Every structure is written in structure tokens, then in C-alpha cells.
Amino acid sequence: MSSLVQSVDWLAIAPPVIAAAVGLAVLVADLFVGDARKPVLGWLAVTGLAAATLMLLPLLDADRSTFCLVGDPGVCSYTADRFTLVIQFLVLGGALLTALLSVTALKDADKRLPEGEYWFLLLSSAAGAALLPASRDLATLVVALEVASLPAFALVGLRHGDRKSSEAALKFFLSSVTATAVSLLGISFVYAATGTLHLTLVAERVQTVDGQLHTLAQTGVVLTLVGFAFKTAAVPFHFWVPDTYVGAPLPIAAYLSVIGKAVGFTGLILVTVVALPSYAEVWGPALAALAALTMTVGNVGALGQQATRAYSAVRLLAWSSVGQAGYLLVPIAAAAYSGDAEKSIGSTLAYALMYGAVNLGAFAVAALVGRTKFLNRVSDYRGLYASNPLTALLLAFFLLCLAGLPPGIIGLFAKVTVFSAAVDAGLGWLAVVMAVNVVIALVYYLRWTALLFRAPDGEPAVHRVPVPLTAAIALTGVLGIALSGAPQLILRFTDTGLF
């Protein structure tokens, strides 16, 4: 008789476990640390996220799995393969940069943000986000999704006495809860049709579903897609994004723009490409239409932002992130039509890594300017080169990367990779829509870039750069420049190993 007791591969699960453990340690330490020493909690969180990121290195050499079925060791709930490691690197690295931004933001907030709760929630969300790409059954997937999402609601509305923050959190909460409910209904339909939650078993059994359950399975697929479309901020489920980014503390807006999207896209990839490849005729056209709609609405929304409007810089980045979500959807849709789905998914991961690095860099500069220009308008960046030449040059580089223009070679490379995925899959019309949107995006990215080098109105404002902000801006800048010098490295790193 086989034993029901399983051994746990602690090395495989180390990255999310370390983030969760440090989060609990911060919460307990908060009870005993006086107000004057609260900043220590922030550096403990930064150290914990750095340690969790470093624990990815021992996992690079081989695929590892744990929590497997006793009778079938090849079917597991947790798998640390190349796909998992790429997303975990994006998530934990992004959370680390968010933590560096947060150290300064909490100091400037003058006790309006409770530090212990803030760091606990950020680490908890990062742990859930790191667990999600390793999830290989639908139950673990949903649990990881909610562990990543629920602390994020609280982080958005955590600022004391700020009505704008509370409204942003409410919008985010209502939209996300709706998404979760729809996803759970869809997943329950898939489970009812197949009798299993493990993704590989779903992929096998859904092909032989009884005729009477075929409609139920199809409905489950559609509802699950709708739920994840909310999480990825795909149009028409994007309405919460601009107000949530404006109302949230700026580091949390940066976190949602990168890690929040990574969570949604990872879940979408696992559900469609891994669990439901036989239903590609259902999710392929749906994702292609969503990609076209999302990139168009996002870029047109960003183009319409007025430079003198309050918080227009954050709003522009918010609408831009919606447009970028459309580009990220393109290779996932292409996987339904392509003979090489792994290559298509690799294109999404390559684009996500590029977007994560440069978008966090742009938010880091926005956080710096926002310390003296509290309304954070695009017009506040006029003449930034005169007062902070290096910061202005880095922001220009980040914006050109997002636009896909030299010297932002990595942005151009990522866009060409996504464009090629659409063309290779026979989605010529989607490639044309993407090309038009890239041109639209050039207008508002170049408009902002040009503003940095114009003569300032009056005396140029001096922006003092604290050490944590300096580290965040420098890390993103070095990563973007290094990848622009050797963009082929990103494709080698994103060889997913999913299939």
C-alpha cells in the first residue's frame, strides 16, 4: 500500500514561502517596534524580497515539482519550471523595486500610511503572485490569485483620511470581486465537465467530454476567460484602472501596473494554453478581439490626456498600461493558431520582462517628481533636464522603450517579437491593428519626452533623490540599457519549457 504522506520540495517552494514568512515576521515585529524605528520594517521587507529573488538561482538547472498525486507522480499541483521562474523573477523583482519606492513614500507620507500593515500586505501579495505561475491545478490557481489580489485592495485604500484613495480601493475591489466570481463559476463548469482540477488532466479529459456536457465545458471556458480579462485590465473590463492608479500610493500603482498584470496574464496562459488547448477555437478569436480592442482604447485614452490636468502623468501611465496589456495579449491569442505555442508564449514573457523593467522605471521617476509636484501633471516634467539631467535622460529612455524607438532597443525588439508572433500565426489583421496603435502611442510618448528638454518655466525645481529612489531608478535603468545592448538574452531566458 502506497503512503499518503508526501515529502515537500522546500527548495522549489522557497521563493513564495520566504516572501510570506518575512511578511508574517514584519507583522509581528510591528507590535514591538516603536514609531521611531518603523523604517527598519521596510528594510526587513526589502531584504526578504531580495532573498526570495535570489532563491530562484538554485532552481535554474532543472524542473522541480511537489504536491503530486500519490498514484501519479507526474501530475502535480506545484511545478518550478522555466515558465514559473521567469514569472517569479518578474514578480519578485518588481515587488523588490516597489519596496524601494515605498521606503521613501512611507517616509514622505508622515504616518498617514501605517508601515507595519503596508509591508505585511505588500509581502503577502508578492507571495501570492509568486505562487501563481507554479500552480498546476485550478484550486491552487484561484487561491494564489486571491492571495495576490486581496492585499492589493487594502494597499490601494490604506492612506488615512484620503477620500480619493478609498474610492479607488472600492472600484478596484468591486471589479476584482466580480472577476473572481465569474472565474469561479467558469472553473466549476470545467470541473463538472472533466471531473478534475489538475491542468494536464483537464487538457486530456476535456477532449472526450460527453456530448451533453460539451456546452457546459464551452461555457466554462468563456466565463473563465471573462474573469481573467478583468484581472488583466483588458477592455471593456479596464474602467477601474485610471482612478485606481491615481488614488493608490504611487508605488502601489507601479506594483499593479506590472505585478498585477503579470498575475492576470499568467493565469490566462495556464488556463488557455496548458489546460484548454483543444478549445483554441473558442479562446483564440476571443483573445485576438480583446487584444485589438484593449490596445486601441488604451492608447487613445493616453493620447487624450491633457498635460495640465491634475495627476495627468499617472493617468497617462495608467492608460498606457492598458494599451500595453493589448500587446501582451497578442502572442497568447496567436498561440491558438500557431504550430509552436511555446514560441508564442515566450514572446509574451519577453515583452512582459521589458515592460516590467521600463514601466517601473517610469513610475520611479514619477515618484521622484511627485515629491515636490504633488499634482504630478505631465506639464510638471517640463525642463526636468535642466535640474536633474541624468533622471531626465533615464525617463526619456524609459518612454522611448515603451514607444519602441531607439535607443530603447529592447522596446523595439519586444514589439517586433510580438508582431512576428501575430504574423506567423496568420493574424495579419491583428498585426496591422498593432502597427497603427504603435504609431498612436509614439505621439504621446514623444510629446512627454520632448517636454523634458524644453526650457523650464521660471527657476528649475531641484529634486533631491533619496537613496532608495536612486537605487530603484538605477536598477531599472541598468536593466533596460543592458537588455538594449543584448536583446537576444531575453529570448533565451523566456524559453518557457511549458510543453
Disulfide bonds with the S-S distance in Angstrom:
Cys68-Cys76 1.93
